[in-house]
């Protein structure tokens, strides 16, 4: 069980996979930060930590059902000559869910500016946690598929997930506070989620969209937004 400890390849896989899990988890942090933004300030940090703990549990649960995950690639039926597997259904359904949820959140963001502060905090702790749990399942699939492709030992995968989530728990509060204090960053993050939803649907339809393109678009947009933030501070 612990034979991987003496394998240099396993340690390299652990370091690489942990880094990838953190990168793949950034969008999860953004989602959680946006959702908990609808809670009272006193509950936000607890909700972030709780949400990331759910993310870790869902990832580990999927890793431990590795055999079931591998069977999801078998074709279940065809639509217009396109093979559809269980994995495809989850990806397409997850993408649609993410796009629908994000669109509603964008609408609520605009609506919040026309309502009183009392009306803005409409989310309850339980409802926000349920939403986080559902979205965690969507993001966990991408993370687990990456882990399966990167490492052979399931214990290495689990350790990588745990380390990555612990790091994200530390980073979640400053990221969340920054998002709350910069509404345009929140809108940009929501736009990223729509992009991720489209990518998930594309993956489910075997239309692979390179993650490199997606990450480059996100990085470029973030750089432009950081320049805008600096310009606004300079002009104020």
ZAMISE-553171 format. One record per residue (C-alpha): residue number from 1; residue in three letters; chain; x, y negated, z negated. Coordinates in pm, 1 decimal. Example, Ala and Ser with C-alpha at 12.3 -4.5 7.8 and 13.67 -1.06 7.14 Angstrom:
# residues 2
<node><n>1</n><res>ALA</res><chain>A</chain><u>1230.0</u><v>450.0</v><w>-780.0</w></node>
<node><n>2</n><res>SER</res><chain>A</chain><u>1367.0</u><v>106.0</v><w>-714.0</w></node>
END
This chain:
# residues 236
<node><n>1</n><res>UNK</res><chain>A</chain><u>0.0</u><v>0.0</v><w>0.0</w></node>
<node><n>2</n><res>UNK</res><chain>A</chain><u>285.3</u><v>-236.1</v><w>-83.4</w></node>
<node><n>3</n><res>UNK</res><chain>A</chain><u>526.0</u><v>-108.5</v><w>182.2</w></node>
<node><n>4</n><res>UNK</res><chain>A</chain><u>487.2</u><v>-438.6</v><w>367.0</w></node>
<node><n>5</n><res>UNK</res><chain>A</chain><u>681.9</u><v>-614.2</v><w>86.0</w></node>
<node><n>6</n><res>UNK</res><chain>A</chain><u>1004.5</u><v>-465.8</v><w>226.1</w></node>
<node><n>7</n><res>UNK</res><chain>A</chain><u>919.6</u><v>-553.9</v><w>587.1</w></node>
<node><n>8</n><res>UNK</res><chain>A</chain><u>1060.1</u><v>-884.2</v><w>724.0</w></node>
<node><n>9</n><res>UNK</res><chain>A</chain><u>799.6</u><v>-869.8</v><w>1002.8</w></node>
<node><n>10</n><res>UNK</res><chain>A</chain><u>521.5</u><v>-859.9</v><w>743.1</w></node>
<node><n>11</n><res>UNK</res><chain>A</chain><u>657.6</u><v>-1170.9</v><w>566.0</w></node>
<node><n>12</n><res>UNK</res><chain>A</chain><u>682.6</u><v>-1354.6</v><w>896.8</w></node>
<node><n>13</n><res>UNK</res><chain>A</chain><u>325.7</u><v>-1250.1</v><w>975.5</w></node>
<node><n>14</n><res>UNK</res><chain>A</chain><u>215.1</u><v>-1367.6</v><w>629.2</w></node>
<node><n>15</n><res>UNK</res><chain>A</chain><u>374.6</u><v>-1711.5</v><w>671.4</w></node>
<node><n>16</n><res>UNK</res><chain>A</chain><u>241.3</u><v>-1753.3</v><w>1025.0</w></node>
<node><n>17</n><res>UNK</res><chain>A</chain><u>-106.0</u><v>-1630.7</v><w>938.5</w></node>
<node><n>18</n><res>UNK</res><chain>A</chain><u>-126.5</u><v>-1854.1</v><w>630.3</w></node>
<node><n>19</n><res>UNK</res><chain>A</chain><u>-38.5</u><v>-2156.2</v><w>844.0</w></node>
<node><n>20</n><res>UNK</res><chain>A</chain><u>-296.6</u><v>-2060.7</v><w>1104.7</w></node>
<node><n>21</n><res>UNK</res><chain>A</chain><u>-561.7</u><v>-2003.7</v><w>837.8</w></node>
<node><n>22</n><res>UNK</res><chain>A</chain><u>-497.2</u><v>-2355.3</v><w>704.9</w></node>
<node><n>23</n><res>UNK</res><chain>A</chain><u>-520.3</u><v>-2502.5</v><w>1056.3</w></node>
<node><n>24</n><res>UNK</res><chain>A</chain><u>-840.4</u><v>-2309.5</v><w>1126.3</w></node>
<node><n>25</n><res>UNK</res><chain>A</chain><u>-973.6</u><v>-2415.4</v><w>786.0</w></node>
<node><n>26</n><res>UNK</res><chain>A</chain><u>-934.5</u><v>-2789.7</v><w>844.0</w></node>
<node><n>27</n><res>UNK</res><chain>A</chain><u>-1263.8</u><v>-2804.6</v><w>1032.1</w></node>
<node><n>28</n><res>UNK</res><chain>A</chain><u>-1421.5</u><v>-2611.1</v><w>744.0</w></node>
<node><n>29</n><res>UNK</res><chain>A</chain><u>-1296.7</u><v>-2875.7</v><w>498.8</w></node>
<node><n>30</n><res>UNK</res><chain>A</chain><u>-1444.7</u><v>-3148.0</v><w>718.3</w></node>
<node><n>31</n><res>UNK</res><chain>A</chain><u>-1781.3</u><v>-2970.8</v><w>729.2</w></node>
<node><n>32</n><res>UNK</res><chain>A</chain><u>-1785.2</u><v>-2922.8</v><w>352.2</w></node>
<node><n>33</n><res>UNK</res><chain>A</chain><u>-1679.8</u><v>-3285.9</v><w>294.1</w></node>
<node><n>34</n><res>UNK</res><chain>A</chain><u>-1963.5</u><v>-3411.4</v><w>513.2</w></node>
<node><n>35</n><res>UNK</res><chain>A</chain><u>-2223.8</u><v>-3189.6</v><w>348.3</w></node>
<node><n>36</n><res>UNK</res><chain>A</chain><u>-2120.7</u><v>-3269.6</v><w>-8.8</w></node>
<node><n>37</n><res>UNK</res><chain>A</chain><u>-2129.3</u><v>-3638.5</v><w>83.0</w></node>
<node><n>38</n><res>UNK</res><chain>A</chain><u>-2506.6</u><v>-3613.7</v><w>39.2</w></node>
<node><n>39</n><res>UNK</res><chain>A</chain><u>-2462.4</u><v>-3521.8</v><w>-327.9</w></node>
<node><n>40</n><res>UNK</res><chain>A</chain><u>-2409.5</u><v>-3757.4</v><w>-622.9</w></node>
<node><n>41</n><res>UNK</res><chain>A</chain><u>-2042.3</u><v>-3846.3</v><w>-663.9</w></node>
<node><n>42</n><res>UNK</res><chain>A</chain><u>-2014.2</u><v>-3650.3</v><w>-989.2</w></node>
<node><n>43</n><res>UNK</res><chain>A</chain><u>-2108.4</u><v>-3323.7</v><w>-815.8</w></node>
<node><n>44</n><res>UNK</res><chain>A</chain><u>-1901.8</u><v>-3355.6</v><w>-497.4</w></node>
<node><n>45</n><res>UNK</res><chain>A</chain><u>-1568.2</u><v>-3212.9</v><w>-612.7</w></node>
<node><n>46</n><res>UNK</res><chain>A</chain><u>-1737.2</u><v>-2915.0</v><w>-780.2</w></node>
<node><n>47</n><res>UNK</res><chain>A</chain><u>-1934.0</u><v>-2850.6</v><w>-460.6</w></node>
<node><n>48</n><res>UNK</res><chain>A</chain><u>-1615.3</u><v>-2868.5</v><w>-248.4</w></node>
<node><n>49</n><res>UNK</res><chain>A</chain><u>-1434.4</u><v>-2615.6</v><w>-467.5</w></node>
<node><n>50</n><res>UNK</res><chain>A</chain><u>-1741.6</u><v>-2392.0</v><w>-482.2</w></node>
<node><n>51</n><res>UNK</res><chain>A</chain><u>-1783.6</u><v>-2413.9</v><w>-104.8</w></node>
<node><n>52</n><res>UNK</res><chain>A</chain><u>-1421.1</u><v>-2322.6</v><w>-37.7</w></node>
<node><n>53</n><res>UNK</res><chain>A</chain><u>-1448.4</u><v>-2034.9</v><w>-285.8</w></node>
<node><n>54</n><res>UNK</res><chain>A</chain><u>-1743.9</u><v>-1909.9</v><w>-81.5</w></node>
<node><n>55</n><res>UNK</res><chain>A</chain><u>-1529.6</u><v>-1947.8</v><w>231.3</w></node>
<node><n>56</n><res>UNK</res><chain>A</chain><u>-1258.2</u><v>-1732.1</v><w>74.7</w></node>
<node><n>57</n><res>UNK</res><chain>A</chain><u>-1509.2</u><v>-1465.2</v><w>-34.6</w></node>
<node><n>58</n><res>UNK</res><chain>A</chain><u>-1672.4</u><v>-1452.4</v><w>309.2</w></node>
<node><n>59</n><res>UNK</res><chain>A</chain><u>-1334.9</u><v>-1418.4</v><w>484.2</w></node>
<node><n>60</n><res>UNK</res><chain>A</chain><u>-1218.2</u><v>-1141.2</v><w>252.1</w></node>
<node><n>61</n><res>UNK</res><chain>A</chain><u>-1552.9</u><v>-962.6</v><w>282.7</w></node>
<node><n>62</n><res>UNK</res><chain>A</chain><u>-1523.8</u><v>-965.6</v><w>662.3</w></node>
<node><n>63</n><res>UNK</res><chain>A</chain><u>-1163.8</u><v>-845.3</v><w>644.7</w></node>
<node><n>64</n><res>UNK</res><chain>A</chain><u>-1264.1</u><v>-555.6</v><w>421.7</w></node>
<node><n>65</n><res>UNK</res><chain>A</chain><u>-1527.0</u><v>-454.4</v><w>678.2</w></node>
<node><n>66</n><res>UNK</res><chain>A</chain><u>-1266.0</u><v>-447.8</v><w>951.2</w></node>
<node><n>67</n><res>UNK</res><chain>A</chain><u>-1399.8</u><v>-132.0</v><w>1113.0</w></node>
<node><n>68</n><res>UNK</res><chain>A</chain><u>-1742.1</u><v>-285.3</v><w>1149.8</w></node>
<node><n>69</n><res>UNK</res><chain>A</chain><u>-1589.2</u><v>-600.8</v><w>1297.6</w></node>
<node><n>70</n><res>UNK</res><chain>A</chain><u>-1401.8</u><v>-401.1</v><w>1561.0</w></node>
<node><n>71</n><res>UNK</res><chain>A</chain><u>-1725.5</u><v>-230.8</v><w>1671.8</w></node>
<node><n>72</n><res>UNK</res><chain>A</chain><u>-1881.1</u><v>-569.5</v><w>1739.3</w></node>
<node><n>73</n><res>UNK</res><chain>A</chain><u>-1690.3</u><v>-590.1</v><w>2067.6</w></node>
<node><n>74</n><res>UNK</res><chain>A</chain><u>-1888.7</u><v>-301.5</v><w>2220.8</w></node>
<node><n>75</n><res>UNK</res><chain>A</chain><u>-2145.5</u><v>-411.0</v><w>2477.6</w></node>
<node><n>76</n><res>UNK</res><chain>A</chain><u>-2504.3</u><v>-395.7</v><w>2349.8</w></node>
<node><n>77</n><res>UNK</res><chain>A</chain><u>-2684.8</u><v>-514.1</v><w>2663.8</w></node>
<node><n>78</n><res>UNK</res><chain>A</chain><u>-2638.2</u><v>-722.6</v><w>2975.5</w></node>
<node><n>79</n><res>UNK</res><chain>A</chain><u>-2783.2</u><v>-1056.6</v><w>3083.5</w></node>
<node><n>80</n><res>UNK</res><chain>A</chain><u>-2735.5</u><v>-1148.6</v><w>3451.0</w></node>
<node><n>81</n><res>UNK</res><chain>A</chain><u>-2442.6</u><v>-908.1</v><w>3471.4</w></node>
<node><n>82</n><res>UNK</res><chain>A</chain><u>-2281.8</u><v>-1048.5</v><w>3155.7</w></node>
<node><n>83</n><res>UNK</res><chain>A</chain><u>-2200.8</u><v>-795.9</v><w>2880.9</w></node>
<node><n>84</n><res>UNK</res><chain>A</chain><u>-2326.8</u><v>-913.8</v><w>2541.8</w></node>
<node><n>85</n><res>UNK</res><chain>A</chain><u>-2176.4</u><v>-764.0</v><w>2226.1</w></node>
<node><n>86</n><res>UNK</res><chain>A</chain><u>-2253.5</u><v>-815.0</v><w>1858.5</w></node>
<node><n>87</n><res>UNK</res><chain>A</chain><u>-1954.9</u><v>-1048.1</v><w>1834.5</w></node>
<node><n>88</n><res>UNK</res><chain>A</chain><u>-2091.5</u><v>-1252.7</v><w>2127.1</w></node>
<node><n>89</n><res>UNK</res><chain>A</chain><u>-2431.3</u><v>-1283.4</v><w>1957.1</w></node>
<node><n>90</n><res>UNK</res><chain>A</chain><u>-2268.5</u><v>-1406.4</v><w>1635.1</w></node>
<node><n>91</n><res>UNK</res><chain>A</chain><u>-2049.0</u><v>-1655.9</v><w>1822.4</w></node>
<node><n>92</n><res>UNK</res><chain>A</chain><u>-2336.6</u><v>-1791.5</v><w>2033.6</w></node>
<node><n>93</n><res>UNK</res><chain>A</chain><u>-2575.0</u><v>-1804.3</v><w>1736.6</w></node>
<node><n>94</n><res>UNK</res><chain>A</chain><u>-2308.8</u><v>-1967.4</v><w>1520.7</w></node>
<node><n>95</n><res>UNK</res><chain>A</chain><u>-2230.8</u><v>-2225.7</v><w>1788.2</w></node>
<node><n>96</n><res>UNK</res><chain>A</chain><u>-2598.3</u><v>-2313.0</v><w>1831.0</w></node>
<node><n>97</n><res>UNK</res><chain>A</chain><u>-2643.4</u><v>-2336.3</v><w>1454.2</w></node>
<node><n>98</n><res>UNK</res><chain>A</chain><u>-2339.0</u><v>-2561.6</v><w>1421.8</w></node>
<node><n>99</n><res>UNK</res><chain>A</chain><u>-2457.0</u><v>-2791.6</v><w>1702.3</w></node>
<node><n>100</n><res>UNK</res><chain>A</chain><u>-2811.1</u><v>-2813.1</v><w>1563.5</w></node>
<node><n>101</n><res>UNK</res><chain>A</chain><u>-2690.0</u><v>-2880.9</v><w>1209.0</w></node>
<node><n>102</n><res>UNK</res><chain>A</chain><u>-2443.5</u><v>-3144.0</v><w>1330.0</w></node>
<node><n>103</n><res>UNK</res><chain>A</chain><u>-2704.9</u><v>-3319.9</v><w>1542.8</w></node>
<node><n>104</n><res>UNK</res><chain>A</chain><u>-2936.9</u><v>-3337.2</v><w>1240.4</w></node>
<node><n>105</n><res>UNK</res><chain>A</chain><u>-2650.6</u><v>-3471.2</v><w>1026.8</w></node>
<node><n>106</n><res>UNK</res><chain>A</chain><u>-2575.6</u><v>-3744.7</v><w>1285.0</w></node>
<node><n>107</n><res>UNK</res><chain>A</chain><u>-2943.4</u><v>-3842.3</v><w>1283.1</w></node>
<node><n>108</n><res>UNK</res><chain>A</chain><u>-2947.1</u><v>-3850.0</v><w>901.5</w></node>
<node><n>109</n><res>UNK</res><chain>A</chain><u>-2631.2</u><v>-4063.8</v><w>898.6</w></node>
<node><n>110</n><res>UNK</res><chain>A</chain><u>-2804.7</u><v>-4330.4</v><w>1106.5</w></node>
<node><n>111</n><res>UNK</res><chain>A</chain><u>-3120.9</u><v>-4297.3</v><w>897.9</w></node>
<node><n>112</n><res>UNK</res><chain>A</chain><u>-2923.4</u><v>-4342.0</v><w>575.7</w></node>
<node><n>113</n><res>UNK</res><chain>A</chain><u>-2827.3</u><v>-4695.6</v><w>675.4</w></node>
<node><n>114</n><res>UNK</res><chain>A</chain><u>-3197.3</u><v>-4789.8</v><w>688.1</w></node>
<node><n>115</n><res>UNK</res><chain>A</chain><u>-3284.4</u><v>-4641.3</v><w>349.5</w></node>
<node><n>116</n><res>UNK</res><chain>A</chain><u>-3209.3</u><v>-4728.4</v><w>-9.0</w></node>
<node><n>117</n><res>UNK</res><chain>A</chain><u>-2923.4</u><v>-4567.4</v><w>-197.6</w></node>
<node><n>118</n><res>UNK</res><chain>A</chain><u>-3175.4</u><v>-4363.0</v><w>-391.0</w></node>
<node><n>119</n><res>UNK</res><chain>A</chain><u>-3307.0</u><v>-4209.8</v><w>-69.3</w></node>
<node><n>120</n><res>UNK</res><chain>A</chain><u>-2961.0</u><v>-4139.1</v><w>71.3</w></node>
<node><n>121</n><res>UNK</res><chain>A</chain><u>-2875.8</u><v>-3870.6</v><w>-185.7</w></node>
<node><n>122</n><res>UNK</res><chain>A</chain><u>-3148.2</u><v>-3634.4</v><w>-68.5</w></node>
<node><n>123</n><res>UNK</res><chain>A</chain><u>-2942.4</u><v>-3316.6</v><w>-91.5</w></node>
<node><n>124</n><res>UNK</res><chain>A</chain><u>-2960.2</u><v>-3089.1</v><w>-394.1</w></node>
<node><n>125</n><res>UNK</res><chain>A</chain><u>-2661.3</u><v>-2890.9</v><w>-515.1</w></node>
<node><n>126</n><res>UNK</res><chain>A</chain><u>-2827.3</u><v>-2557.4</v><w>-435.2</w></node>
<node><n>127</n><res>UNK</res><chain>A</chain><u>-2936.1</u><v>-2657.9</v><w>-82.8</w></node>
<node><n>128</n><res>UNK</res><chain>A</chain><u>-2591.0</u><v>-2794.6</v><w>3.6</w></node>
<node><n>129</n><res>UNK</res><chain>A</chain><u>-2421.0</u><v>-2477.1</v><w>-122.2</w></node>
<node><n>130</n><res>UNK</res><chain>A</chain><u>-2657.8</u><v>-2263.3</v><w>88.2</w></node>
<node><n>131</n><res>UNK</res><chain>A</chain><u>-2574.7</u><v>-2469.0</v><w>397.9</w></node>
<node><n>132</n><res>UNK</res><chain>A</chain><u>-2201.8</u><v>-2439.7</v><w>321.7</w></node>
<node><n>133</n><res>UNK</res><chain>A</chain><u>-2236.4</u><v>-2062.0</v><w>281.2</w></node>
<node><n>134</n><res>UNK</res><chain>A</chain><u>-2406.0</u><v>-2027.8</v><w>621.6</w></node>
<node><n>135</n><res>UNK</res><chain>A</chain><u>-2144.0</u><v>-2240.8</v><w>796.6</w></node>
<node><n>136</n><res>UNK</res><chain>A</chain><u>-1863.5</u><v>-2054.3</v><w>615.1</w></node>
<node><n>137</n><res>UNK</res><chain>A</chain><u>-1981.2</u><v>-1732.3</v><w>781.2</w></node>
<node><n>138</n><res>UNK</res><chain>A</chain><u>-1950.3</u><v>-1896.7</v><w>1124.8</w></node>
<node><n>139</n><res>UNK</res><chain>A</chain><u>-1598.4</u><v>-2024.9</v><w>1057.8</w></node>
<node><n>140</n><res>UNK</res><chain>A</chain><u>-1493.4</u><v>-1701.5</v><w>887.8</w></node>
<node><n>141</n><res>UNK</res><chain>A</chain><u>-1548.8</u><v>-1502.0</v><w>1207.4</w></node>
<node><n>142</n><res>UNK</res><chain>A</chain><u>-1294.5</u><v>-1712.4</v><w>1396.2</w></node>
<node><n>143</n><res>UNK</res><chain>A</chain><u>-1050.7</u><v>-1684.7</v><w>1105.3</w></node>
<node><n>144</n><res>UNK</res><chain>A</chain><u>-1091.2</u><v>-1307.9</v><w>1069.8</w></node>
<node><n>145</n><res>UNK</res><chain>A</chain><u>-1047.6</u><v>-1242.9</v><w>1442.0</w></node>
<node><n>146</n><res>UNK</res><chain>A</chain><u>-724.3</u><v>-1445.8</v><w>1426.5</w></node>
<node><n>147</n><res>UNK</res><chain>A</chain><u>-605.4</u><v>-1246.8</v><w>1124.4</w></node>
<node><n>148</n><res>UNK</res><chain>A</chain><u>-678.4</u><v>-915.8</v><w>1294.7</w></node>
<node><n>149</n><res>UNK</res><chain>A</chain><u>-469.6</u><v>-1018.6</v><w>1591.1</w></node>
<node><n>150</n><res>UNK</res><chain>A</chain><u>-178.8</u><v>-1144.1</v><w>1380.2</w></node>
<node><n>151</n><res>UNK</res><chain>A</chain><u>-119.0</u><v>-876.2</v><w>1116.0</w></node>
<node><n>152</n><res>UNK</res><chain>A</chain><u>-146.6</u><v>-499.6</v><w>1081.4</w></node>
<node><n>153</n><res>UNK</res><chain>A</chain><u>-172.1</u><v>-472.4</v><w>701.8</w></node>
<node><n>154</n><res>UNK</res><chain>A</chain><u>-507.8</u><v>-578.3</v><w>558.1</w></node>
<node><n>155</n><res>UNK</res><chain>A</chain><u>-342.7</u><v>-676.9</v><w>226.2</w></node>
<node><n>156</n><res>UNK</res><chain>A</chain><u>-125.3</u><v>-926.6</v><w>413.7</w></node>
<node><n>157</n><res>UNK</res><chain>A</chain><u>-441.3</u><v>-1073.1</v><w>569.1</w></node>
<node><n>158</n><res>UNK</res><chain>A</chain><u>-614.2</u><v>-1105.5</v><w>231.4</w></node>
<node><n>159</n><res>UNK</res><chain>A</chain><u>-310.9</u><v>-1272.0</v><w>68.5</w></node>
<node><n>160</n><res>UNK</res><chain>A</chain><u>-284.5</u><v>-1517.5</v><w>359.3</w></node>
<node><n>161</n><res>UNK</res><chain>A</chain><u>-653.2</u><v>-1608.4</v><w>323.2</w></node>
<node><n>162</n><res>UNK</res><chain>A</chain><u>-624.1</u><v>-1659.6</v><w>-54.1</w></node>
<node><n>163</n><res>UNK</res><chain>A</chain><u>-313.5</u><v>-1881.5</v><w>-23.3</w></node>
<node><n>164</n><res>UNK</res><chain>A</chain><u>-469.9</u><v>-2086.4</v><w>257.1</w></node>
<node><n>165</n><res>UNK</res><chain>A</chain><u>-794.8</u><v>-2146.2</v><w>66.1</w></node>
<node><n>166</n><res>UNK</res><chain>A</chain><u>-608.9</u><v>-2246.1</v><w>-252.7</w></node>
<node><n>167</n><res>UNK</res><chain>A</chain><u>-414.7</u><v>-2505.9</v><w>-52.3</w></node>
<node><n>168</n><res>UNK</res><chain>A</chain><u>-738.4</u><v>-2629.2</v><w>106.2</w></node>
<node><n>169</n><res>UNK</res><chain>A</chain><u>-897.7</u><v>-2664.3</v><w>-239.1</w></node>
<node><n>170</n><res>UNK</res><chain>A</chain><u>-618.8</u><v>-2902.1</v><w>-337.8</w></node>
<node><n>171</n><res>UNK</res><chain>A</chain><u>-652.5</u><v>-3102.0</v><w>-15.3</w></node>
<node><n>172</n><res>UNK</res><chain>A</chain><u>-1033.5</u><v>-3107.9</v><w>-3.7</w></node>
<node><n>173</n><res>UNK</res><chain>A</chain><u>-1084.4</u><v>-3395.0</v><w>-250.1</w></node>
<node><n>174</n><res>UNK</res><chain>A</chain><u>-859.5</u><v>-3656.6</v><w>-80.6</w></node>
<node><n>175</n><res>UNK</res><chain>A</chain><u>-992.3</u><v>-3554.6</v><w>260.5</w></node>
<node><n>176</n><res>UNK</res><chain>A</chain><u>-1350.1</u><v>-3583.9</v><w>135.3</w></node>
<node><n>177</n><res>UNK</res><chain>A</chain><u>-1291.3</u><v>-3922.5</v><w>-29.0</w></node>
<node><n>178</n><res>UNK</res><chain>A</chain><u>-1123.9</u><v>-4054.6</v><w>286.3</w></node>
<node><n>179</n><res>UNK</res><chain>A</chain><u>-1417.5</u><v>-3935.3</v><w>498.6</w></node>
<node><n>180</n><res>UNK</res><chain>A</chain><u>-1670.8</u><v>-4095.4</v><w>260.8</w></node>
<node><n>181</n><res>UNK</res><chain>A</chain><u>-1491.1</u><v>-4431.2</v><w>263.7</w></node>
<node><n>182</n><res>UNK</res><chain>A</chain><u>-1460.3</u><v>-4439.2</v><w>645.3</w></node>
<node><n>183</n><res>UNK</res><chain>A</chain><u>-1800.2</u><v>-4383.8</v><w>813.8</w></node>
<node><n>184</n><res>UNK</res><chain>A</chain><u>-1649.1</u><v>-4388.6</v><w>1163.4</w></node>
<node><n>185</n><res>UNK</res><chain>A</chain><u>-1419.6</u><v>-4100.7</v><w>1066.2</w></node>
<node><n>186</n><res>UNK</res><chain>A</chain><u>-1726.5</u><v>-3906.8</v><w>952.7</w></node>
<node><n>187</n><res>UNK</res><chain>A</chain><u>-1891.7</u><v>-3967.5</v><w>1290.7</w></node>
<node><n>188</n><res>UNK</res><chain>A</chain><u>-1573.8</u><v>-3856.0</v><w>1467.6</w></node>
<node><n>189</n><res>UNK</res><chain>A</chain><u>-1564.7</u><v>-3541.1</v><w>1253.8</w></node>
<node><n>190</n><res>UNK</res><chain>A</chain><u>-1926.2</u><v>-3465.1</v><w>1340.5</w></node>
<node><n>191</n><res>UNK</res><chain>A</chain><u>-1840.8</u><v>-3502.2</v><w>1708.3</w></node>
<node><n>192</n><res>UNK</res><chain>A</chain><u>-1560.6</u><v>-3249.3</v><w>1658.4</w></node>
<node><n>193</n><res>UNK</res><chain>A</chain><u>-1812.7</u><v>-3003.9</v><w>1513.3</w></node>
<node><n>194</n><res>UNK</res><chain>A</chain><u>-2025.1</u><v>-3029.0</v><w>1827.2</w></node>
<node><n>195</n><res>UNK</res><chain>A</chain><u>-1710.6</u><v>-2958.6</v><w>2029.5</w></node>
<node><n>196</n><res>UNK</res><chain>A</chain><u>-1636.9</u><v>-2654.1</v><w>1812.4</w></node>
<node><n>197</n><res>UNK</res><chain>A</chain><u>-1996.5</u><v>-2535.6</v><w>1855.9</w></node>
<node><n>198</n><res>UNK</res><chain>A</chain><u>-1961.4</u><v>-2558.9</v><w>2235.1</w></node>
<node><n>199</n><res>UNK</res><chain>A</chain><u>-1632.1</u><v>-2366.1</v><w>2213.5</w></node>
<node><n>200</n><res>UNK</res><chain>A</chain><u>-1798.1</u><v>-2090.2</v><w>2008.1</w></node>
<node><n>201</n><res>UNK</res><chain>A</chain><u>-2078.6</u><v>-2058.1</v><w>2262.7</w></node>
<node><n>202</n><res>UNK</res><chain>A</chain><u>-1820.1</u><v>-2048.7</v><w>2540.6</w></node>
<node><n>203</n><res>UNK</res><chain>A</chain><u>-1632.3</u><v>-1770.0</v><w>2362.5</w></node>
<node><n>204</n><res>UNK</res><chain>A</chain><u>-1956.0</u><v>-1577.8</v><w>2324.1</w></node>
<node><n>205</n><res>UNK</res><chain>A</chain><u>-2016.7</u><v>-1606.6</v><w>2699.6</w></node>
<node><n>206</n><res>UNK</res><chain>A</chain><u>-1655.9</u><v>-1501.4</v><w>2779.7</w></node>
<node><n>207</n><res>UNK</res><chain>A</chain><u>-1571.7</u><v>-1852.3</v><w>2895.7</w></node>
<node><n>208</n><res>UNK</res><chain>A</chain><u>-1251.5</u><v>-1892.7</v><w>2698.5</w></node>
<node><n>209</n><res>UNK</res><chain>A</chain><u>-1164.5</u><v>-2249.9</v><w>2604.4</w></node>
<node><n>210</n><res>UNK</res><chain>A</chain><u>-802.0</u><v>-2280.8</v><w>2499.2</w></node>
<node><n>211</n><res>UNK</res><chain>A</chain><u>-769.1</u><v>-2388.0</v><w>2136.2</w></node>
<node><n>212</n><res>UNK</res><chain>A</chain><u>-472.1</u><v>-2597.0</v><w>2246.7</w></node>
<node><n>213</n><res>UNK</res><chain>A</chain><u>-702.4</u><v>-2822.8</v><w>2449.2</w></node>
<node><n>214</n><res>UNK</res><chain>A</chain><u>-944.4</u><v>-2855.0</v><w>2159.5</w></node>
<node><n>215</n><res>UNK</res><chain>A</chain><u>-674.3</u><v>-2936.0</v><w>1904.9</w></node>
<node><n>216</n><res>UNK</res><chain>A</chain><u>-510.4</u><v>-3184.8</v><w>2143.6</w></node>
<node><n>217</n><res>UNK</res><chain>A</chain><u>-844.4</u><v>-3363.8</v><w>2195.7</w></node>
<node><n>218</n><res>UNK</res><chain>A</chain><u>-898.0</u><v>-3376.9</v><w>1819.4</w></node>
<node><n>219</n><res>UNK</res><chain>A</chain><u>-543.3</u><v>-3500.1</v><w>1749.3</w></node>
<node><n>220</n><res>UNK</res><chain>A</chain><u>-564.8</u><v>-3767.4</v><w>2019.6</w></node>
<node><n>221</n><res>UNK</res><chain>A</chain><u>-902.3</u><v>-3888.7</v><w>1892.5</w></node>
<node><n>222</n><res>UNK</res><chain>A</chain><u>-771.8</u><v>-3897.9</v><w>1535.0</w></node>
<node><n>223</n><res>UNK</res><chain>A</chain><u>-469.9</u><v>-4105.7</v><w>1641.7</w></node>
<node><n>224</n><res>UNK</res><chain>A</chain><u>-698.9</u><v>-4355.3</v><w>1815.8</w></node>
<node><n>225</n><res>UNK</res><chain>A</chain><u>-924.0</u><v>-4373.0</v><w>1508.8</w></node>
<node><n>226</n><res>UNK</res><chain>A</chain><u>-625.8</u><v>-4429.9</v><w>1277.5</w></node>
<node><n>227</n><res>UNK</res><chain>A</chain><u>-520.9</u><v>-4721.0</v><w>1497.6</w></node>
<node><n>228</n><res>UNK</res><chain>A</chain><u>-874.6</u><v>-4859.1</v><w>1477.3</w></node>
<node><n>229</n><res>UNK</res><chain>A</chain><u>-872.6</u><v>-4830.9</v><w>1097.0</w></node>
<node><n>230</n><res>UNK</res><chain>A</chain><u>-540.6</u><v>-5015.6</v><w>1076.2</w></node>
<node><n>231</n><res>UNK</res><chain>A</chain><u>-668.6</u><v>-5282.9</v><w>1314.3</w></node>
<node><n>232</n><res>UNK</res><chain>A</chain><u>-983.0</u><v>-5335.6</v><w>1105.3</w></node>
<node><n>233</n><res>UNK</res><chain>A</chain><u>-773.3</u><v>-5371.2</v><w>788.9</w></node>
<node><n>234</n><res>UNK</res><chain>A</chain><u>-538.8</u><v>-5611.7</v><w>965.7</w></node>
<node><n>235</n><res>UNK</res><chain>A</chain><u>-825.9</u><v>-5829.6</v><w>1088.8</w></node>
<node><n>236</n><res>UNK</res><chain>A</chain><u>-1018.1</u><v>-5829.6</v><w>759.1</w></node>
END
